[in-house]
Amino acid sequence: MAATFASALLGFAREVVNAKFYGTQWEMDTFLAAATIPTILFGVFNGALVSALVPTFTDYIARGREDDAWLLGNTIVNLLALVLTVCAVAGFVTAGWYVPLIAHGFPAPQMGVAVRMTRWLMPTIVAVSLSGVFSAMLNAYHRFRVASMVGVVLNVVTITTVVLLNHKIGIFALVLGTTLGLIAQMAVQIPSFLSIGKYRFVMDLQHPGLRKIWELLGPIIVASAAGQIALFFDRFFASTLSPGYMAGMNYATKLVYFPQQVFGAAIATVIFPLLAAHYARDNRRGVAGTLVTGLRLVNFITIPAMCVLIVLAHPMVETLFQRGSFQASATDLTAGLMPYAAFGLVALAANIVLTRCCFACHETAAPVGISVITVLLNVTLSLVWLPSLGARGLLLANSVSQSLQALLLLGVVARIVSGINWRALSISTLKIVVASTAMVLALNWIKALGVHPEPTLASRAWFLFGQMTIGGLVFVAVARAISVDELTLAWQTIIAKFERNLIVPPENRDAPIA
């Protein structure tokens, strides 16, 4: 529990530090563009590989074939190290060719900086992939402590490097800190990995487990690639906007996605084994009931969170980010983008639960097809809205496409299982909307009073805390008055995630670079 929250909070602190030193300057835009290729490779390849390796490796262990399991594991580790090292070298050499495809709107001097940054980040391709494999194999042996600390190590190293070296090398302190942090999160797992005593420098390319992994990889890679392609086009389109908008989009989305990363992922993690167990017993009613519970919990967390993020966008950004290079103009820019990103928060969290349900019911083709449709819609809407809405159009395209994805996945799940209690889901959602509306009215009443805090961090933080506390109390009071059952159930479910030592699936972890 401590590691999970420490990683999330330090990840957020990293964004606060970045905002202080780099704000929404063109250097931050350049870093985000340079990080696109490593981030995409992390999201597509590493997440898919770990998802395929875990069940295969664990199956061998469970059947008492530990030597076969480790022959497979050693083959994967050694093959990855060799192949990805070659890929990193190739990426370093050819950066001048592919970076202009991503950041095609950058002027020549900025493009040169982006190419240089990309080359500095190339070693992270190897480090992140091996880190994911180490975590998967350690988890198979129920060694969760070290694997859960990788996010803490990454963020501590990155923040420390930026603070110590920014005055000497500027934005490249962030590039170096990110590279060192991702290498450190791999290195910190090596002692525990080697202590098992089964690692050998061997490769068996004929191992039957490789074929099984390859069969699992196909649909997972396609589904993962769909989301990463959307990221590519976001950066591609954003590179044509005025300097600062790409960085503003990044800060806005990090704020908006924070509730989903902490609470939404916890809910999905708890209900996933329940869904799988019900389906294995052919208990479709149990699957439907667990799914409805999961969606009700998601709504309970994300609907009020979405409202708070929209109503308090400006004071949130001002309190968390406005210092150093992050001036009032950057606050206005980022706060103006947040509502467009927040609109898709409910669907984003629901998609995790719905996708888990599909996987638990052995349905993989439909989520893949829906992911492709979602990306096509996202790109189309981005092209339509970019000329008139700019960065707001890109974020709105993301939100609309995520909402469509949720509706399509809900249709697939309704076909797979029977007996979804639509009435209970609808009534629950309506009650949460009522409680959230009361909270919004209270927050707008406070805003109408015209009270403004002093321009100091302590004053702004205290005033924001007061607003959120009053809003939260109003929400809870109304929720209790109209009998919102999720009030108690949400807390019990989130605590259960930590009490049972359940690990958040790798594909749900935020990409470690940008």
N, C-alpha and C positions, 0 to 999 in steps of 0.2 A: 504493500500500500504506500509506504514511504517513498519507495523508488519510483512508482508510477506518478505520484503527485509531484515529487521533486523534479522528475524529468519534464513534466508538462509545465511546471512553473519556471524552471530554468530555461526551457525553450522559449517561453514568453519573455523572460528577462533578456534573452539574447536579442529578441526583436526590439526591446526597449533600448538596449545598448546600441544596436545598429541605428535606430532612429536618432539617438542623441548625436552620434558621430557623423552620420551620413544623410539623415533626413530623407528628403525626396529629390536629392541631387542626381545629376546624370550618372555619377559613379555608381549609385545604388541600382539604377536601371541596368547599367552595364553588367554588374555582378549577377543580377537575376537572369539576364540573357545568357551569360557565360555558363551559369549553373544548369541551364536547361538540359543539355545532353546527359550529364551525369545523373540528374534527377530522373529523367525519363528512363534511363537504363536501370536505375534502382527500382523504379516503380514497376517496370515491365518484367525485366529478366529476373532480378533477385527475388522479388515478391512471389513470382510464379514458381521459381525453382524451389524456394523454401516450402511453399504450399504443397508441392508435389513430393518433396523429399521426406517431409515429416511423416505422412502415413506409411510410406514405403519402408523407411528406416525403422520406424516403431513396430511395424508388422513383423519384421525379421527378429527384433528383440523379443517381442511378445511370444513368438513361437520357439524361443530358445536357440535361435540361429545367430548368436552374437557375432561369430567370426564372419559370416556372410554379410551381416549388417555393416560391420566395420570395413570390410573389403569394398562394399558399395560406398560408404561414407568417405573412405580414403581416396577412392577413385574420383568422387565428385570434388573433394577439396583440392587434390593435386591437379586435376584437369582444369578446374576453374583458375587456379593460380597461374598455370602456364598460358592458357588461352586468353584470359583477361589481361595478363601482362602484355601479351602481344597486341591486344586490342587497345590498351592504354597507350602504348608506344605509337601505334598507327594513328590513334586519335590526336596525339601530340603533334605528329608530323603533318597531318592533314587538316588541322584546325583552321587554317587560313582558307580552306575551301568550303567547309560546311557551316562555320559560324555565320558568314554573310547570308546564308539561307534562312537562319533563325532571326537574326537581327537586321533584316534587310533595310530597315528604315534609319539605321544609325549613319551619321556622317563618317567619313573616312578615319579621322583621328580616334573617334569613339570605337569604331570597328576594330582598330588596331589594339586598343586596350581590351576589348572583349575577347579577341583571339588569345592575347597573352594570359588573361585570367583563365580561359578554358584550358590552356596547357598546364597551368598550375594545378587545376582540379582533376586532371586525368588520373593520378594515382588513386583517387577515391573510388573509381570503378572497381578496382581489385579489392580495396579495403572493405567497402560496404558489402560486396557479395560474400566474401569469406566470413565477415562478421555475422551475416544472416545464417549461413550454414552452421557456424559454430553454435549460435544460439539454438538452432533447431535440434542439433545433436545433443547439446547439454540438457535441453528441456526433455528429451526422450529419456534421459537418466534422472529426471526430476531435480536437476540442478538449476533452479530458477534465479538464485540470488544474483550471480554475476551477469547473466543475460538481461536481467531487469535493470541493471545499472548502466547499460550502454548509453542511454539517452542522457543520463546525468554527466557521464564522462565527456561526451561530445560537446554538450553545452558549456561545461566548465572550461574546457580547453579553448573553445572558440571565444568565449567572453574574455578570458584571461589574455589571450593573444591580442585581441582587438584593443583592450584597455592599455596594454603595455607597449604595443608597437604602432598604434594609430598615428602618433605624432611623428613617427619616422617614415613610414611607408604608406600612410593614408589608407585608401580602400583596400590595398593589397594585404593589409593586416587582417581584414575579414576573409579574404581569399585564403591566405596562409592558415588562419585559425580554423577555417572550415576543413581544409585538407588535413591538418594535424589532428583535429577533433575526430574525424572519421577514421583516421588511421588508429588513433588511441582507443576508439570503441572496439576495434578489432583486437588490438594488442592486449587489452585488459582481459579478454576472454581466453587468450592462449594458455596461460598457466593452468586454468581449470580444465580446459580441453585436453591438454597433454597429461594431466594428472590421472585421467581415466586409464591411460597406459595402453591404448589400442591404436594410436596413430602410427602409420607406417607410410613411407614414400613408395607406394605401389599404385598401379592402375590396372584394372581389368575391364577393358572395353567390351568384353563379351558377357559381362555380368547381367543376369536376367533382370535385376532390379533397374538397370538403366533403361531397358525397354519399357518397363512399367512406368517409370518416371516420365519418359518421353511421351507416352500415351496420355498421361495426366496433364502434361505441360501445355498441349495444344489449346484446349478451350480456355485455360487459365491465362495464357499469354495473350490470346485475342481479347479477352475481357479486360485485362490489365492495360493492354496497349491502347484500347479505346479511350480510357481516361487520360493516359499520358499524351495521346494525340491532341486531346482538347487543351492540355497545358501548352503543347507546342504552338498551337494556333493562337492561344491567348498571348503568348510572348511575341509571336510573329506579327500579329495585328498591333499589339501595344507598342512595338518598336517604331511605329509610324506616328505615334502621338507625341505631344510636347514632352520635354524632359520632366520627369517626376511622376508621371501617371503610372508607369509600370511599378515603381516603388510604392505608390499610394495604393494600388490594387493589392499588392502583397501584404501591406500592413492591415488593410481592411479585411481581407480574407482570413488572415491569421486571427484577428479578433473574433470574427464571426464563427470560425470553425472550432474555437476553443471549447465551447460547451459540448459539441459533438465528439471531440477527441477524448474528453474526460468522461462524460456521462453516457453519450450514445454508444460508444464502443464498449463500455462496461455492461450496459443492458444487453447488447448483442452477444457479448461473450457468455453471459450467464444463460441466456435462453437457447444458445446454439446446441449444447449437448442435450437439452430437454427435447428440442425439436427432433434431433437425430434418434433419440431413444424412443420417442413415440412412433416415429415412422418405421423404425426397425420392428416394432411390435404390431405394425399395421393399424395403429391407433390414430386414424385420421382426425377424429374428433379432438384428441389430445393435441395434435399438431395445430389444429385450428384455434383451440383455446389458448395455447401458448403464444401463437402468433398474435392474436388479438391483444393479449396482455402486453406483449412487447411493443406493439404499435401504440397502445394507450400510454405506456410509460414514455415512449419517445415523444409523443404529443405533449405530455405533461412537462417534460424538460424543455423541449425546443420551442413551443409556441410562446410561452412567456419570455424565453431567452431572445427570440426573434423580436418581440415587441420592445424589450429593453434596449437591444442593440440599435434599433431604429430611433427610438425616442431619445436615448441618451448618447447617441453617436458622437456628438461634438464634445460634451464633457468627458467622455471616456477617452477619446483620442487626445484631448488636451491634457488630461491628467497623466496618462500613461506615456505619451510620446513627446509632448511639446517641451523640449529643452535642447540646448546645444544647437546643432544644425537643423533641427526640426522646428521650424518657425511657425507662426500663426497661419501663414499661407498654406503650409503643408498640412496643418490641422484641418483647415477648411476643405482642402482637396480630399484628404482621406475620409473625413466625416461625411462628405457629400457622396462618396462612393459606397459607404457601408450599407445603406438601405437596399441597394440593388443586389448586394451579395447576401444580405440577411434574408431576403425573400425566399431563397432556396434552402434555408437551414433545415426546416422540417422535413423536406423531401430528402435531403442529403442523409440525415440520420435514419429515416425510414428505409432508405435503399439498402443500408447495411443489414437491417433486420430482415428485409424481404429477400435479399440475396442469400443470407444465411439459411433462410427457410428453403429456398430452391436447392442449395447444396445439400442440406440435410435430407431432402427428398430425392436426391440423386438426379436432379434436373439441372443440367449444365448448359444445354444448347440455347434455351430461351434467354437466360441472362446475357449470354454472349451476343446473341442477335439484338437484344434490346440495347446493349451498350453501344453497338455499332450505329443503330438508329439514333441514339441520343447524341453521339458525336456529330453525325451528319446534320442533325437539327441545330446543334450548338454552332457549328461552323457557318451554316446558312444564316442563322439569326445574327451572328457576329458581323457577317458581310453586310446584312441589311441595316443594322443599327449603328455600325461603326461611324459612317459619315455624319449622322445627325446627333448621336448620343456619346460617341467616343468611348472612353473607358467604362462609363455607365452602361453602355450597350453591351460591352463584352461581359460584364458581370451579370447583367440581366439575362443575356443569352445562356449563361451557365445555370442560373436559377430556373429559368423556364425549362431547359432541357432536363435538369434534375427532377423537376416536378413531373414531366412527362414520363421519365424513367420509372418514378415511383408508381404512377398509375398503371403503366404497362406491367410492371412486376407484380402489382397487386392483382391484376387480371390473371396472370400466370399462376400465382399461388392459389387463387380462388378456384382455378380449374383443377389443380393438383389435389387439394384437400377439400373436404366437404364440411358443411356446418359452420361456416364462419358467422359469428354473431354480429351482423352488420348493425343491428339495433343498439347493442351495447357499445360498439365502437363509435357510432354516431353520437349517442347521448353523452358518452365520455368526452368526445371532442368538443361538443357544444358547451358542456360545463366548463372545460378548460378555457375555451374562447371567452366565455362570460367572465370568468375570474381574471383573465388577461386583460379584457377590456376595462374592468374596474381598475386594474393596476395602471393602465395607460392613462385613464382619466385622472388618477391621482398624480402621476408624474407630470402630466400637462398642467395640472393645477399648480404644482410647485413651480414649473417653468413660468407660468403666467404671473407669479408673484414678483418677478423681475429681480430676484435676489442673485447676486453674483459674488463668487468667492474672491478672496485676494489672489493676486497673480503669483502665488507660491505653491510649491508641490503639496505641502501639508494642508493648506487651506482647500485647494482643489480636491485632494484625495478625501478629506473629511466631508466636504459638501457632496461629492459623488457617492460616498458611502452612505450618507444620510438619505439621499434620493433613492438609492437602491434598497436600503433598509425599509423605508416607508412603502415603496412599491411592493417589496416582497411581503411585508406584513399585510398589506391590503389584499394581495393575491391569496395568501394563505387563509386569511379571515373569510374571504368570499368562498374559497374552495371548501373550507370546512362547513360553511353555512349551507352550501348546496350539495354537500356530501360527495366530494371528489375522492374516490377510493384510492386513486393513484398517489395521493399525498403521503400515505404510509407505505404503500407498495414500492414506490420509487426508491425510498431510502433503504428498505429491506433488500431490494434487488442489488443496488450498488454495493452495499456492505457485503452481500453474499459473494460478489465477484472477488473481493479481497480475502474473505474468510476461507474460500475454497481454493485459493491460490491459482485461480484461472488466469491464463495468459491471453492477452489481447492478440488475435491473429495477426501475423506479420503484415498482411496486405492492408491492414487498417492503420498501421503506423504512418504518421506524417512523414513525407519524404524529408530526409535529414538535411538537405541543402537549402531548398527554397520552395 
